[in-house]
Amino acid sequence: MILVGSAVGIFVLMLIAGNASLTVAPSIPVWLGSGALIGLGLIVPGLSPSNFLIFFDLYDKMSADIAALQLATIIPIAIGGIACVLLASKVVAWMFDTHYSRMYHLILGLVVGSSVALFPTKVLPAYTTQGLADSGLSLGVALAFAAAMLVVGTVASYLFSKVEDRVASRREAIEKAAGAAE
């Protein structure tokens, strides 16, 4: 119930806000909040702050400012992220210790709902005539690029899972050796 409720809830909220053409103007308080969101993404496993930054049209601006070393963006993001990690890490750890299943399902619902909400609010408009004109792409090129990125993402995910398997095997061998030495 928590998973479905959080997925539907965040989807509906983002859909309503997306239809209202909600955009957030970059400012110091917005960058502090963005940093806090990124910090929350560091301490809450699976939470994807990028979905929310993309939704509010902040991701591109943030990336460009960081690449250009714009301290007016970087410093508030860093302060927000550090403050969130320091202030919320114990609370999040306690919540996972005492309500693991509920937290897991809440986060999964938020990720699913926010990811799905990006399609009607950000992805599909990019494939309209105006969206394609803004990007300077034809429909064929945009679809080919999307397919190529799907393949790249799938291959990268597969390769990361192989690395994870190898690391897990080594960790288990180290733990067995340490246990035998005791």
Beta strands, then each sheet from edge to edge (+ up, - down):
end
